[in-house]
Amino acid sequence: MMISALILWLSGCANSSTVITGTVSDAIDFKEVVVFYNITPDCEFDVIAHIKISGEYYSKNALIDGFRQRAAQTGAPAVQVIFLQQQATGEFYGSARAIHCSEI
């Protein structure tokens, strides 16, 4: 019983998440989402959501598109990639922020 509970708890820690922290708008096409890599946009912006993806994607570009898709679902026109890493399994994981920049 304790082993089952531990397995469920650990698998819950590995899940991906999107935590909404700002005002969500209507969804947009993910291809319209601008990507900022490890830089802060040169504009005033609001953070709409924090995105964490723990695997699921087998290329860096696919992971970036995953960030873009999640940002697009919140209506965010931009995503700021914070962290990217490849696991031993070949899957990529990382974190990003869905943002709204007044200049986009």
N, C-alpha and C positions, 0 to 999 in steps of 0.2 A: 504494500500500500504506500509506504513512504517513497519507494523507488518510483512508482507511478506519479506521485505528486511532484517529485523532483524533476522528472522528465517533462511533465506539463509546464512546470515553472520555467525550466530552461528553454523550452521551445517558445514560450511566451516572450522571453527576453530577446529572441532572435527575430521577432516579427518586424516588418517595416511599418512605418507610421507617418502620418501627416497630421501635425498638430496645428490647428487654426489659432492664430493669435491676433488677427486683424479682421478687417471688413472684407467679406467674400462678395464677389460680383458674379455675373453670369459667366458660364464657362466659355472659353474661346478655343480656337484650333491650336493644338500644341505646336504646330509649325510656326506660329506667330510669336512664340515665347523667345525672347532674347536671353542668351546665356552669358553670365559673367563668371569667369574662372578665377577663384581665389583673389579677387579684387573687389573693392567697394566701388559701386557706381559713382560717377562724378555728378551726383544730383541728390536732392532730397528724396528719400524714399520711405515707405512704410513696409514693414514685414507683415505679410498676410499669413504665412504658414511656415513652420519648420518641418522639413522633410527628411526622413531617415529611411534608407533602403538597405536591407541586410542580405544581400545576395540577389538571386533571381535573374541576374543579367550576366551574360558571358562575354561582353565587350564593354569597353569604356564608353563608346558611342551609344550603345543600347542603354546603359545606365543614365547617361545624360538625357536621352530621350524619355526615360522613365521620370526623371526630375521634371522635365518640360511638361509631360502629360499631367503630372500631379499639380503642377503650378497652374496649368491651363484649366484644370477642373475648378480651381478657386477663382478664376478670372484674372490671375496675376499675369501681367505682360512680360515679366522677367523672372529669372531664377539665378540666384547667386550660389555657385558651387563652393562649398566650404571644404569638403574632404572627399577624397577618392582613394580606394585601396583594393588590391586584388587578393582574394583568399587563396589558400592552398588548393581548394577545389576548382579554381579557375573562375569562380564567380566574383563579380565586383560588388563592393558595397560602399556606402558613403552617406554624406549629408549635404543638404542645401537649404536655401531659404527662398520661398516664393515672395517676390517683392513687387511693389508698385512704385515706379519712379515717375515723377511728374514730367520728365522729358521724353518718355517713351510713348 
